[in-house]
Amino acid sequence: MDPSDTQPLQRVLVDKTDAEPVRPPGYIKLGAPLPVRIPTRPEEITMDWLTDAFRFKGYLMRDGRVASLSMKAIGEGQGAFGDLILVTVTFEGGRLNAPTTFVAKFAPVCTGSVKRLETRVIFLNEAHFYNDFTIQDGACARPECYLVACEPRRREPTFCFLLENMLPATTWTRTEGCSSLPHLQMVMRMLARFHARWWSTAP
């Protein structure tokens, strides 16, 4: 290994006393009550719901609202785990940081108790990944998350994430993502930085 490849890892090693996560602004513990209902499928993403959600998260002024909404399914045939919808909106009374395009991600419909458990574990880990620390603090690049809404204790896994639209970034499928050595090297370096940041940190 080229010694230069290890330098990014050395720079992000963190002393254990500094390992407490930096919470995002407006942090809410997963599972805590939210002032908006949690949608379970794309049809439940409406202008009224987005208005309430974005007012709650501070992306709209008090009397601001979502003025238009369009949605399109994405990720089909690419091995995505969950239902992905590209959402485009316009605002009246939106703040400068209000996202006008983003991706809504839902847990898939499950059949059988084993599949429900698998989905719940996968999506709960993903929810913590987006919800519990800032991008800068986590030592791992990720899309901005505008809202994590979940009810992890329900019989049916109920999760909805509103995520930054990263297009036209290159995407990799779950089935083909390991076929590129440069891509694998990039992923492993990122995982090393991530684990160096959180090693021996209490959950």
Secondary structure, DSSP 8 states (H G I E B T S, - for coil): --GGGGHHHHHH---GGG-S----TT---TTS--SS---SSGGG--HHHHHHHHHHHTSEEEEEEEEEEEEEEE-TTTT-SSEEEEEEEEEEEE-TT--SEEEEEE-----SHHHHHHHHHHHHHHHHHHHSS-HHHHTS----EEEEEEETTSSS-EEEEEEE--TTS----TTTTTS-HHHHHHHHHHHHHHHHHHTT---
